[in-house]
Every structure is written in C-alpha cells, then in structure tokens.
Amino acid sequence: MMNTTNALTGRHLFITGGAGFIGSAVIGRLIEHNQVTVFDNFARDSLSRKAFSRHPNLRIVHGDVLDAAAVKKAIRDADYVVHAAGIAGIDTVTRNPVRTMRVNMIGSANVLEAAASLGKCRRIVCFSSSEVFGPRAFRSGETASAVLGAVGEPRWTYAVSKLAEEHLAFAYFKEFGLPTVTVRPFNVYGPGQVGEGAVKTIVQQALANRPIDIHGNGTQIRAWCYVDDMVDAVLLCLTRDEAIGESFNIGNERAVATIRGLAETVVRLLDSGSVIRFAERKTSDIDLRIPKVDKARSLLGFEARIDLEEGIRRTAEGYAAEAPGI
C-alpha cells in the first residue's frame, strides 16, 4: 500500500457520494486523522457496513447534490473536496437518463461552485469515467478523443454528462484558479461494492454456486482495478501539487481479461460449481477498454499493485464475511 496519507492529517474533507463504494473506501483511509463530512442521499450505501461508520471524526449529512443551497451549507469549513456523487451503472443509467444527466452535470456544477465559494479549498477531486472513451479504448491516454456514442442510446447519457463535468472542472481551474483534479476510473471492483458491477455479480454468484450469466459472447475485454489501488490514486491526487488542473486515467493496465475469462477465473479460484451461461445484451456494450496510465505514473507516482487473482480472492472474502453461507 502506498504511503499517501501522511500529508492529510488534521484536515477537513468533504466527500459527496461518501456512502458509496469508492467514497467510503477513501474515508476508511483518512478517518483516523482527519474530520470527514459525507454528503449523500444514501441511494446506495456501503458506508453503514464499515467498522468506522460511527467514528467520532465522521459527520454525515443526508442531502442531494441537486440542492445547491444544501451543498453550500454542508461544505463549509472543508479544506479538501472529493466529488464522487453521481448516477452510475448501466441498468440504472438506462432507466434514468434524465436524472443521470441532471445529477452528473447540474450536481457537479453545484459542488464546484460551492468549493469555489470557500475561498480556501486546497483541492477538489472530481470523478469522471472511462465511459468517455466510447466502446473501444486500447491504452487510451488522457488526451485521446472522447467518443460520446449515438444520440438516443441511453447508455451514452452517462458519458456525455461525465465529460461535461470534466470540462466544467477544468474551466473552474482556468478561470478561477480552483485546484481541480479529474480521475477516470477503469472498472474498479472490490469488497463493499454496491449497485452494479461485473466482478461483484460474478463473485456473488460463484460463492452461491449459482449460474453465472454473461451478456453477449463474453469476449469483451476489460482492465480490472482493485479498489485499494483506486483509493491510492485519489489520495495522490489530493496531495500531489502536480495533479492540479490535470485529468488522470486510473486503472490496472496489466489486469486484463475478457468477461468470460473473468468468470472462468472466479469459478476456478473459488472452486465453485457455477456454470457459465450467455444472454443477449439489450443495450450497447464496450468491446475493449484498457487504460494508458503513464501520466498518473509519471506525475503522481501511481502504480496499481493488486493483480486480478489477488483482487478476486479479497473480494470473495469480503462478500463471504458479509453474508456467511451465501
């Protein structure tokens, strides 16, 4: 694990989406030596399962990023901001394209404006998405062209809204000097994941010896990033001056597998009796998604450390502990 927390001691962090999967993992790394305010509507809740959910350094505010006044009130006294709130997950986005765009664009505008109004914000890290690279991305760098997808396909409303957030974050940096950083996570997984996620679903099915359903033919290629590595990257973005005004691809370019290969690996590692089945994908899908992380390595010193098999083992141990006899 990288030593990325020493520079964050005695600070006040404001984390939107702090009840979510990655947000709560970031809190776990910081809560002992910092004050943390979580601002979340708790539509998804990984935080309540954490051992630190009642930590005296933790303040929880139930709120919606679409409520600009509530955001501005809750963010007061914050030194650092992590904006991880947003609508995500293919099925959720497909069902709620309007809310997806409102939360991811207007909500982000509200958070950026509130951070700018502080006058003392040391850093704000905004979460974008690897979806901005479209259906095919092989070692795409940060300056590669964004691919927004066809109008009328609900999935791409997420990519459009996240790309708009990126542009807005950079605009606040250029126009007002707000120290913004944008991260683009590539297929993050691990114990505590809530909502949708391929690794989560496959591991839970394998633990229960249930059939594993794969959408499409299973040849879709992904690079899988364990959550601890993602947290390392976020903390580096909060503490390294080189990060200011930049965007970073965050992922594990070595942990590459097809969806079918992932399922087969999970079944093997967990000695599961699950059978793998294939089902038609009713929405657009991603054929290839592997990041180029040279920029994060060079400017931040970031290096993903957890390989896929180790990450799967840790994830399975986490879900098994949460639900014995799953």
N, C-alpha and C positions, 0 to 999 in steps of 0.2 A: 504494500500500500504506500502511495506517495505521501510524503510529509508536507501536506498542503494546508494545514490548519493553524500553524503557529502564528501566521500573520493576522489571523482573525481571532482575537481574544479581547473580551470586554467590549464588544461591538453590539449594535442592534441591527438585526437583519429582518427585513420584511419579505415574506415569501407568499406570493399568490399561488394558488394550487398546491399549497403546502401539505394538504391532506392526501395528495395523490402519490403515485408510485415513486417517481424520481424526487419530487419535492420533499417527501417525508424521509427519503434516504439522505438527502442533503442535510436535513435538520439533525438526523442522528449523528452526523459527523461534527456538528457545530454546537449542539445544545449545552454541553457541559461548561463551556467557557464564554458563551455569548447569550444575549437576550434575543429571542426569536418570536416574531409575530407572524402567525399564519392567517392569511385571508383567503377563505374558501367557502363555497356553498355546500361542500361535502356531498356532491352528487356521486363522487367516488371517494372511498375512504380507506386508505391504507394506514393512516396515522393512528387510528384508535387501537390497532393491533400492536403497536410498538411499545416497548418497555418504557420509553420516555414520554408517552402521551400525556402524562400528568406531571411532567417535570416543572419545578418552580420557575425555571427560566423561559417557559413556553407560555405565550399568550395566544389564545385562539379567538378570532373574530369571524363569525359567520356572515358572509357577505358575497355579493356578486360584482364582478369587475365591470359590469354594465352600469353600475351605480357609481357615478363619478364622485359624488359627494362622500359616499361611504369609503371609497378608496382613499380619498384625500385625508379624511379624518383618521383612518386606521394607520396610514403610513407615517404619521408624524413621529419625529424623533429617530427615524430609521437612518442608519449610516449606509447600508447596503441593501439592494433590492434584487430578488430573484423572481422573475415573472415567468412562472411555469404554468399558470392557469390557461386553459383552453379546451375547446371541444376537440376530441380526437377519437380514433378508432373507426375503421372503415364502415362498419354497420351503423354506428352512431351518426357519423357524418352523412351517410346516405339517407338516413331517416330525417335528419335535421339540418338541411343545407343552409337555411336562412339563419338559424341560431348559430351555426358554425361560423358563418361569416361575421355576424354581429359580435359574437364573443371574441373571436380571434382578431378582428380589426378594431372595432369600437372599444372593446375592453382593453386592448393593448394601448390604444391612444389614451385612454383614461389613466392607465398605470404610468405611462411615460410622462404625461402632463403632471401627475401628482409627484413623481420623482423629481421632475424639473423644478417644481414649486418649492421643494425642500431647501434648495439653495446650497446644500452641503452633501448631496448624495455622492458617495465615493465611487460607486459602481452600480450599474444595473445590468444584469444578465438576462437576456430575453431568449425564449425558446422558440426556434423556428422548427423546420422539419426537413428530412431528406426527401420528402414528397415533392419539394420544389424542383427536383431533377427529372421528374416525369417517370415514364415506365421503363426507361433503360438508362442506367448510370453505371459505367465501369470506371472505377478510380477517378470519379469526377472531383475536380478541385473546386475551391470556393468561388472562383471566377468563371466557372463553366456556365453556359447559358441555362437559365431556368426554363422549364418546359411545363406549361400550365395545363395542357390537356384540352380536350374538346369541350366547348360550351354545351351544357345540357347533361353532362355526366356528373352526377352529384359528388363523386369522389374528389374531383379536382377543385371543388369549392374550398376544401381544406388547404390545398397547395396555394391557391390564389390568396387566401386570407393570411397564411403564414408568410408568404412573400411580401404582402403589403406591410405586415408587421416589421419585417426586416428593413424595408425601405424607410419606414417611419422611424425606427430606432436609429438608423444611420443619419437621417435628417435631423433628429434631435441632437445628435453628436456634432454634426457640421454647423448647424445654425445656432445652437445654444450652448455648445460645449458640454452637454450631458455625457458623462463617461459610460457609454453604452457598449455592450458586447452581445453578439448573437451566436448561439450554438445551434447546430443542426444535428440532432441525434439520429444515428443509423441503427434501427432495430434493437432497442435496448430491452433487456429482459432480466429476470431475477426473482427471488422470493419477495412476496409482498405486492407483486403486480396486480392491479385491479383493472377491470374493464377487459378490453380485447387484447390479445397478443398470441402469436403462434406458439411460442415456447411454453407459455403458461398453459394454454389449452392442451397441447400435446403431452406435456408432463403430467397434468392432472388426469388426463385420460389413461395414460400409461400406468400411473400409480394405482388406478382403479381397475386395470385390465379391461377397460372398455375399448371399443373400436375407435381408431383414430381417423377422423375424416379430413381429407386434404382437398382443398378447392383447386380445380384444374388438374393438370397431369403431374404436378409435383416437381417440375423441372425449374421452377422459379428459383433464382439464385439470390441469396442474401448474405451479408456480413453481419454477424451477431455480436452485440456488445453487452457485456455483463454490467449490471447497474453500478457496481463499485467503481468500475473504470469511468463510467459517465459522471459519477459524483466527483472523482478526482479532477476531471476536466472542468466541471463547474467551479470548483474551489480554485483552480488555477486561473480561471477567467476572473474570479473575484479579487485575486491577489496580485496578479502579474500586470504591471503597467503596460507591457507590450500588447495586452489584449484589447486595450481601449480603442474603440472605433473600428473593430475588426469583427469578422464572422469566421466561425470555425466549424468544419466537419468534425464530428466526434463519433468514432466507431472503432471497430477492430477489424482492420483490413485483412488480417490473417485468419480470422474465424469465419471462414466462408463455407457454406453448404447449401444445397438445394433444399426445398421444403421436404421433399421425400427423404433426402439424406438425413435431414434433421430428425424426422420421425423415426427412421431406422436406428439412428444413433441413440435416441432416447430409449427406445424399446430394448436395445442391447444393453445399455448401461444400467437400466433399472430392472433388467431381467423380467420384462413384462410379457404378459400373454396377449397383449393387444394386437389386433390385426389392423392393417392399414387399408383404408378404403378411399376411393376418389369420387368427388362430387363436382357438378358443374358450378363454375364461378359465374354468378349472375351480374356482377359489376366488373369494371375494368380492374386489371391487376398489374403488378410490377414484374417484368420479366427478369430484370437484372439490377441489383443495387449494391455496389461496393464503393466505399468512400476512398478518397485520397486524403490522408491525414498529415501530409508533410508539413503543412502550415502550422498545425497545432503542435507537432513535434518540434518544429524549429523555434516558434515564438513562445510557446508555453512550456516546453519540455514534457509534453504529454506523450504517454505510451500506454496503450491498452495492455494489461498484464494477464488477464484471466482467459485461458483458452476455452474453447467451446465445451469440451467434455467436462472440465472442472466446473464451468458455469452451470451446466446441466445438473451435475451432482449437487451443487449448492442449492440450486433452485428446487430440486426434488426434496432435499432435506428440509427446506423451509416450508413447502406445502404439506409435507408429511407431518411436520411438527404442528402446523396449524389445524390439521384435520386428521388425527390419527385414525387409521383404518379406512382412509379414503378409498 
